[in-house]
């Protein structure tokens, strides 16, 4: 004897059991190769977010490292903070030149 199975009721099944008119039109437009539906924009990145996205190992020669140490002492920043600050400042200058 065959045991008939029913899908489990979930919040998604209860709320969206029938597609809306917008969903039907969007599906039809994509199926026919017509106009593309606008994708939502990516959220803006937080410049003060936790620094756990990527890590890099940067090898220095002795001259570069001594320059980094001297510059970080003069600026009152840590070596890592000095490198981040310099990178962000240079990126901003390049973006301003591009515009």
DSSP file (Angstrom, degrees, kcal/mol; ACC not computed):
  #  RESIDUE AA STRUCTURE BP1 BP2  ACC     N-H-->O    O-->H-N    N-H-->O    O-->H-N    TCO  KAPPA ALPHA  PHI   PSI    X-CA   Y-CA   Z-CA
    1    1 A X              0   0    0      0, 0.0     2,-0.4     0, 0.0     0, 0.0   0.000 360.0 360.0 360.0 136.8    0.0    0.0    0.0
    2    2 A X        -     0   0    0      1,-0.0     2,-0.7     0, 0.0     0, 0.0  -0.630 360.0-141.7 -84.2 132.5    1.3    3.4   -0.9
    3    3 A X        -     0   0    0     -2,-0.4     2,-0.3     2,-0.0    -1,-0.0  -0.849  16.5-141.8 -95.7 116.8    1.7    5.9    1.8
    4    4 A X        -     0   0    0     -2,-0.7     2,-0.4     1,-0.0     0, 0.0  -0.615  15.0-153.1 -80.3 133.3    0.8    9.4    0.6
    5    5 A X        -     0   0    0     -2,-0.3     2,-0.4     3,-0.0    -1,-0.0  -0.889   5.0-159.4-111.8 137.2    3.0   12.2    1.9
    6    6 A X        -     0   0    0     -2,-0.4     3,-0.1     1,-0.0     2,-0.1  -0.876  31.0-103.1-109.3 144.1    1.9   15.8    2.3
    7    7 A X        -     0   0    0     -2,-0.4     2,-0.1     1,-0.1     3,-0.0  -0.389  44.3-102.7 -65.2 144.5    4.4   18.6    2.5
    8    8 A X        -     0   0    0      1,-0.1     2,-0.4    -2,-0.1     5,-0.1  -0.423  36.2-112.1 -67.4 140.9    4.9   19.9    6.0
    9    9 A X        +     0   0    0     -2,-0.1     2,-0.3    -3,-0.1    -1,-0.1  -0.597  46.4 170.6 -74.4 127.4    3.1   23.2    6.8
   10   10 A X     >  -     0   0    0     -2,-0.4     4,-2.2     1,-0.1     5,-0.2  -0.838  49.6-101.3-131.0 171.4    5.6   26.0    7.2
   11   11 A X  H  > S+     0   0    0     -2,-0.3     4,-1.9     1,-0.2     5,-0.2   0.873 122.2  51.5 -61.9 -36.9    5.3   29.7    7.6
   12   12 A X  H  > S+     0   0    0      1,-0.2     4,-2.4     2,-0.2    -1,-0.2   0.909 110.0  48.1 -67.4 -41.8    6.4   30.1    3.9
   13   13 A X  H  4 S+     0   0    0      1,-0.2    -2,-0.2     2,-0.2    -1,-0.2   0.878 113.3  47.7 -66.9 -37.0    3.8   27.7    2.6
   14   14 A X  H  < S+     0   0    0     -4,-2.2     3,-0.5     2,-0.1    -1,-0.2   0.879 118.1  39.3 -72.2 -37.6    1.0   29.3    4.6
   15   15 A X  H  < S+     0   0    0     -4,-1.9     2,-0.3     1,-0.2     3,-0.3   0.938 127.4  29.0 -79.4 -47.8    1.8   32.9    3.7
   16   16 A X  S  < S+     0   0    0     -4,-2.4    -1,-0.2    -5,-0.2    -2,-0.1  -0.407  70.2 135.3-112.8  54.8    2.7   32.4    0.0
   17   17 A X  S    S+     0   0    0     -3,-0.5     2,-0.4    -2,-0.3    -1,-0.2   0.851  75.9  38.9 -71.2 -31.7    0.6   29.4   -1.1
   18   18 A X  S    S-     0   0    0     -3,-0.3    -1,-0.1    -5,-0.0     2,-0.1  -0.953  93.3-115.6-117.1 136.7   -0.4   31.2   -4.3
   19   19 A X        -     0   0    0     -2,-0.4     2,-0.1     1,-0.1    -2,-0.0  -0.394  31.2-120.4 -69.3 147.7    2.0   33.4   -6.4
   20   20 A X     >  -     0   0    0      1,-0.1     4,-2.2    -2,-0.1     5,-0.2  -0.334  26.2-104.9 -79.9 168.1    1.1   37.1   -6.6
   21   21 A X  H  > S+     0   0    0      1,-0.2     4,-2.5     2,-0.2     5,-0.2   0.878 122.3  53.9 -61.3 -37.8    0.4   38.8   -9.9
   22   22 A X  H  > S+     0   0    0      1,-0.2     4,-2.5     2,-0.2    -1,-0.2   0.906 108.3  48.9 -63.7 -41.4    3.9   40.5   -9.7
   23   23 A X  H  > S+     0   0    0      2,-0.2     4,-2.2     1,-0.2    -1,-0.2   0.893 111.4  49.8 -65.4 -39.2    5.6   37.1   -9.2
   24   24 A X  H  X S+     0   0    0     -4,-2.2     4,-2.4     2,-0.2    -2,-0.2   0.929 112.6  46.6 -64.5 -45.5    3.7   35.6  -12.2
   25   25 A X  H  X S+     0   0    0     -4,-2.5     4,-2.5     2,-0.2    -2,-0.2   0.894 112.0  50.8 -65.1 -40.1    4.6   38.6  -14.4
   26   26 A X  H  X S+     0   0    0     -4,-2.5     4,-2.1     2,-0.2    -1,-0.2   0.912 111.5  48.1 -64.3 -41.9    8.3   38.5  -13.3
   27   27 A X  H  X S+     0   0    0     -4,-2.2     4,-2.5     1,-0.2    -2,-0.2   0.923 112.7  48.3 -63.3 -44.9    8.4   34.7  -14.1
   28   28 A X  H  X S+     0   0    0     -4,-2.4     4,-2.0     1,-0.2     6,-0.3   0.891 110.3  51.6 -65.0 -39.5    6.8   35.2  -17.5
   29   29 A X  H  <>S+     0   0    0     -4,-2.5     5,-2.6     1,-0.2     4,-0.4   0.907 113.4  44.1 -64.8 -41.6    9.2   38.0  -18.4
   30   30 A X  H ><5S+     0   0    0     -4,-2.1     3,-0.7     3,-0.2    -2,-0.2   0.884 112.4  52.6 -70.1 -37.5   12.2   36.0  -17.5
   31   31 A X  H 3<5S+     0   0    0     -4,-2.5    -2,-0.2     1,-0.2    -1,-0.2   0.857 112.0  45.3 -67.5 -34.6   10.9   32.9  -19.3
   32   32 A X  T 3<5S-     0   0    0     -4,-2.0    -1,-0.2    -5,-0.2    -2,-0.2   0.492 114.3-115.9 -86.7  -3.6   10.3   34.8  -22.5
   33   33 A X  T < 5S+     0   0    0     -3,-0.7    -3,-0.2    -4,-0.4     3,-0.1   0.737  71.1 136.7  76.4  21.7   13.7   36.5  -22.3
   34   34 A X      < -     0   0    0     -5,-2.6    -1,-0.1    -6,-0.3    -5,-0.1   0.288  57.8 -18.7 -81.4-149.9   12.0   39.9  -21.9
   35   35 A X        -     0   0    0      1,-0.1     2,-0.3    -3,-0.0    -1,-0.2  -0.237  69.4-121.9 -59.9 138.8   12.9   42.8  -19.6
   36   36 A X        -     0   0    0     -3,-0.1     2,-0.3     1,-0.1    -1,-0.1  -0.601  22.4-117.2 -82.9 143.1   15.0   41.9  -16.6
   37   37 A X        -     0   0    0     -2,-0.3     2,-0.1   -11,-0.1    -1,-0.1  -0.618  38.1-103.8 -77.5 136.1   13.7   42.6  -13.2
   38   38 A X        -     0   0    0     -2,-0.3     2,-0.3     1,-0.1    -1,-0.1  -0.391  33.3-134.2 -64.0 132.2   15.8   45.1  -11.3
   39   39 A X        -     0   0    0     -2,-0.1     3,-0.1     1,-0.1    -1,-0.1  -0.633  28.5-100.3 -84.9 145.8   18.0   43.4   -8.7
   40   40 A X        -     0   0    0     -2,-0.3    -1,-0.1     1,-0.1     3,-0.1  -0.375  44.4-104.5 -64.7 144.9   18.1   45.0   -5.3
   41   41 A X        -     0   0    0      1,-0.1     2,-0.1    -3,-0.0    -1,-0.1  -0.358  36.9-102.5 -69.5 147.8   21.2   47.1   -4.7
   42   42 A X        -     0   0    0      1,-0.1    -1,-0.1    -3,-0.1     3,-0.1  -0.455  44.8-102.8 -67.6 141.1   23.9   45.8   -2.5
   43   43 A X        -     0   0    0     -2,-0.1    -1,-0.1     1,-0.1     2,-0.1  -0.321  41.7 -98.2 -65.2 149.4   23.9   47.3    0.9
   44   44 A X        -     0   0    0      1,-0.1     2,-0.2    -3,-0.1    -1,-0.1  -0.400  40.9-113.1 -67.8 144.2   26.5   49.9    1.6
   45   45 A X        -     0   0    0     -2,-0.1     2,-0.6    -3,-0.1    -1,-0.1  -0.564  22.4-124.4 -81.5 142.2   29.6   48.7    3.4
   46   46 A X    >   -     0   0    0     -2,-0.2     3,-1.4     1,-0.1    -1,-0.1  -0.766  11.7-157.0 -88.1 118.8   30.3   49.8    7.0
   47   47 A X  T 3  S+     0   0    0     -2,-0.6    -1,-0.1     1,-0.3    -2,-0.0   0.664  93.9  50.5 -71.1 -14.4   33.7   51.4    7.2
   48   48 A X  T 3  S+     0   0    0      2,-0.0    -1,-0.3    -3,-0.0     3,-0.1   0.122  83.7 130.5-107.4  19.8   33.8   50.7   11.0
   49   49 A X  S <  S-     0   0    0     -3,-1.4     2,-0.1     1,-0.1    -4,-0.0  -0.215  72.0 -79.7 -70.1 163.3   32.8   47.0   10.7
   50   50 A X        -     0   0    0      1,-0.1     2,-1.7     2,-0.1     3,-0.2  -0.385  43.5-122.1 -62.8 140.1   34.7   44.3   12.5
   51   51 A X  S    S+     0   0    0      1,-0.2    -1,-0.1    -3,-0.1    -3,-0.0  -0.531  78.5 108.4 -89.9  72.1   37.9   43.4   10.6
   52   52 A X        +     0   0    0     -2,-1.7    -1,-0.2     3,-0.0     3,-0.1   0.124  48.0  92.7-128.8  19.6   37.3   39.7   10.0
   53   53 A X  S    S-     0   0    0      1,-0.3     2,-0.3    -3,-0.2    -2,-0.1   0.958  97.4  -7.9 -80.7 -53.9   36.6   39.7    6.3
   54   54 A X        -     0   0    0      2,-0.0     2,-0.3     0, 0.0    -1,-0.3  -0.968  58.4-155.9-142.3 155.2   40.1   39.1    4.8
   55   55 A X        -     0   0    0     -2,-0.3     2,-0.3    -3,-0.1    -3,-0.0  -0.978   9.4-165.8-132.9 147.7   43.6   38.9    6.2
   56   56 A X        -     0   0    0     -2,-0.3     2,-0.6     2,-0.0    -2,-0.0  -0.964  17.1-142.9-133.1 148.8   46.9   39.4    4.3
   57   57 A X        -     0   0    0     -2,-0.3     2,-0.6     2,-0.0    -2,-0.0  -0.966  21.8-166.2-108.7 121.0   50.5   38.7    5.1
   58   58 A X        -     0   0    0     -2,-0.6     2,-0.3     2,-0.0    -2,-0.0  -0.912   7.1-150.8-114.1 109.6   52.7   41.5    3.8
   59   59 A X        -     0   0    0     -2,-0.6     2,-0.3     0, 0.0    -2,-0.0  -0.602  16.1-169.9 -78.8 138.2   56.4   40.8    3.6
   60   60 A X        -     0   0    0     -2,-0.3     2,-0.2     4,-0.0    -2,-0.0  -0.888  18.9-129.6-120.3 152.9   58.7   43.9    4.0
   61   61 A X     >  -     0   0    0     -2,-0.3     4,-2.4     1,-0.1     5,-0.2  -0.497  41.9 -96.3 -88.6 175.1   62.4   44.3    3.4
   62   62 A X  H  > S+     0   0    0      1,-0.2     4,-2.4     2,-0.2     5,-0.2   0.895 122.9  50.7 -62.8 -41.3   64.4   46.0    6.2
   63   63 A X  H  > S+     0   0    0      1,-0.2     4,-2.2     2,-0.2    -1,-0.2   0.940 111.9  46.6 -61.7 -48.3   64.3   49.5    4.7
   64   64 A X  H  > S+     0   0    0      1,-0.2     4,-2.3     2,-0.2    -1,-0.2   0.907 112.6  50.0 -61.9 -41.8   60.5   49.4    4.2
   65   65 A X  H  X S+     0   0    0     -4,-2.4     4,-2.5     2,-0.2    -1,-0.2   0.912 110.2  49.6 -65.3 -41.7   59.9   48.1    7.7
   66   66 A X  H  X S+     0   0    0     -4,-2.4     4,-2.5     1,-0.2    -1,-0.2   0.880 110.7  50.9 -65.3 -36.5   62.1   50.8    9.3
   67   67 A X  H  X S+     0   0    0     -4,-2.2     4,-2.6     2,-0.2     5,-0.2   0.905 110.4  49.8 -64.3 -41.2   60.2   53.4    7.3
   68   68 A X  H  X S+     0   0    0     -4,-2.3     4,-2.4     2,-0.2    -2,-0.2   0.924 112.0  47.1 -62.6 -45.6   56.9   52.0    8.5
   69   69 A X  H  X S+     0   0    0     -4,-2.5     4,-2.0     2,-0.2    -2,-0.2   0.931 114.5  46.6 -63.2 -46.6   58.1   52.0   12.1
   70   70 A X  H  X S+     0   0    0     -4,-2.5     4,-2.2     1,-0.2    -2,-0.2   0.924 114.5  46.8 -63.5 -45.0   59.4   55.6   11.9
   71   71 A X  H  X S+     0   0    0     -4,-2.6     4,-2.1     1,-0.2     6,-0.2   0.886 111.1  51.5 -66.3 -38.5   56.3   56.9   10.2
   72   72 A X  H  X>S+     0   0    0     -4,-2.4     5,-1.8    -5,-0.2     4,-1.1   0.871 110.2  49.5 -68.3 -34.6   54.0   55.2   12.6
   73   73 A X  H  <5S+     0   0    0     -4,-2.0     3,-0.2     2,-0.2    -2,-0.2   0.916 111.3  49.3 -67.4 -41.9   55.9   56.7   15.6
   74   74 A X  H  <5S+     0   0    0     -4,-2.2    -2,-0.2     1,-0.2    -1,-0.2   0.862 115.5  43.4 -64.1 -35.5   55.7   60.2   14.0
   75   75 A X  H  <5S-     0   0    0     -4,-2.1    -1,-0.2    -5,-0.2    -2,-0.2   0.646 106.8-125.0 -85.8 -14.5   52.0   59.9   13.4
   76   76 A X  T  <5S+     0   0    0     -4,-1.1     2,-0.3     1,-0.3    -3,-0.2   0.745  70.4 121.3  76.8  22.2   51.2   58.3   16.8
   77   77 A X      < -     0   0    0     -5,-1.8    -1,-0.3    -6,-0.2    -2,-0.1  -0.741  68.7-103.3-112.5 162.1   49.5   55.4   15.2
   78   78 A X     >  -     0   0    0     -2,-0.3     4,-2.6     1,-0.1     5,-0.2  -0.393  38.6-108.2 -74.3 165.0   50.2   51.7   15.4
   79   79 A X  H  > S+     0   0    0      1,-0.2     4,-2.1     2,-0.2     5,-0.2   0.926 120.3  45.7 -62.0 -44.2   52.0   50.1   12.4
   80   80 A X  H  > S+     0   0    0      1,-0.2     4,-2.2     2,-0.2    -1,-0.2   0.914 113.7  48.3 -66.5 -42.3   48.8   48.4   11.2
   81   81 A X  H  > S+     0   0    0      1,-0.2     4,-2.9     2,-0.2    -1,-0.2   0.878 109.2  54.4 -65.4 -36.7   46.7   51.4   11.7
   82   82 A X  H  X S+     0   0    0     -4,-2.6     4,-2.7     2,-0.2    -1,-0.2   0.915 108.7  48.2 -62.3 -43.0   49.2   53.5    9.8
   83   83 A X  H  X S+     0   0    0     -4,-2.1     4,-2.3     2,-0.2    -2,-0.2   0.910 113.3  47.5 -64.9 -41.4   49.0   51.1    6.8
   84   84 A X  H  X S+     0   0    0     -4,-2.2     4,-2.6     2,-0.2     5,-0.2   0.934 113.0  48.7 -63.4 -44.9   45.2   51.2    6.9
   85   85 A X  H  X S+     0   0    0     -4,-2.9     4,-2.6     1,-0.2    -2,-0.2   0.929 112.7  47.5 -60.9 -46.6   45.2   55.0    7.1
   86   86 A X  H  X S+     0   0    0     -4,-2.7     4,-2.5     1,-0.2    -1,-0.2   0.898 112.3  49.9 -62.8 -41.0   47.7   55.3    4.2
   87   87 A X  H  X S+     0   0    0     -4,-2.3     4,-2.4    -5,-0.2    -1,-0.2   0.927 113.0  45.6 -64.1 -45.1   45.8   52.9    2.1
   88   88 A X  H  X S+     0   0    0     -4,-2.6     4,-2.2     2,-0.2    -2,-0.2   0.892 113.2  50.3 -66.8 -38.7   42.4   54.6    2.6
   89   89 A X  H  X S+     0   0    0     -4,-2.6     4,-2.2    -5,-0.2    -2,-0.2   0.929 112.6  46.4 -64.8 -44.9   44.0   58.1    2.0
   90   90 A X  H  X S+     0   0    0     -4,-2.5     4,-2.4     1,-0.2    -2,-0.2   0.905 111.6  51.6 -64.5 -41.9   45.6   56.9   -1.2
   91   91 A X  H  X S+     0   0    0     -4,-2.4     4,-2.2     1,-0.2    -1,-0.2   0.901 110.0  49.5 -61.5 -41.2   42.4   55.3   -2.4
   92   92 A X  H  X S+     0   0    0     -4,-2.2     4,-2.1     2,-0.2    -2,-0.2   0.917 110.7  49.8 -64.9 -43.5   40.4   58.5   -1.7
   93   93 A X  H  X S+     0   0    0     -4,-2.2     4,-2.0     1,-0.2    -2,-0.2   0.908 111.5  48.8 -62.0 -42.1   42.9   60.6   -3.6
   94   94 A X  H  X S+     0   0    0     -4,-2.4     4,-1.7     1,-0.2    -1,-0.2   0.886 110.3  50.7 -66.3 -38.0   42.8   58.2   -6.6
   95   95 A X  H  X S+     0   0    0     -4,-2.2     4,-1.3     1,-0.2    -1,-0.2   0.869 109.7  50.9 -67.3 -35.7   39.0   58.2   -6.6
   96   96 A X  H  < S+     0   0    0     -4,-2.1    -2,-0.2     1,-0.2    -1,-0.2   0.873 109.5  50.5 -68.5 -36.3   39.0   62.0   -6.6
   97   97 A X  H  < S+     0   0    0     -4,-2.0    -1,-0.2     1,-0.2    -2,-0.2   0.849 106.8  55.6 -67.4 -34.3   41.4   62.2   -9.5
   98   98 A X  H  <        0   0    0     -4,-1.7    -1,-0.2     1,-0.3    -2,-0.2   0.842 360.0 360.0 -68.1 -33.4   39.2   59.8  -11.5
   99   99 A X     <        0   0    0     -4,-1.3    -1,-0.3    -5,-0.1    -2,-0.2   0.460 360.0 360.0 -81.2 360.0   36.1   61.9  -11.2
